């Protein structure tokens, strides 16, 4: 572990993958940042958050440590198959346009 850093993005961008093992998760900003940087993300399929962003091939059931371990082995071997594009709905311009539509 490197400890606190003022700029984690080079580490995220150069990581093989981001692994999220939460039981509960909202919209995980770090997950969106990793996707934006082109880093594959695998995650538990929490009740909200990751399943709204990631395809099913990137998800495992909450609490299934064997499935998570297997998915980690898969992402190490072939990270490119777990790479996803960041959906436009997570970009600031899109969000701002949707807010403006609400007030018009």
Buried (B, 14 or more C-beta within 10 A) or exposed (E): EEEEEEEEEEEBEEBEBBBBBEEEBEEBEEBBBBBBBEBBBBBBBBEEBBBEBBEEEBBBEBEEEEBBEEBBEBBEEEBEEBBBEBEEEBEEEEEEEEEEEEEE
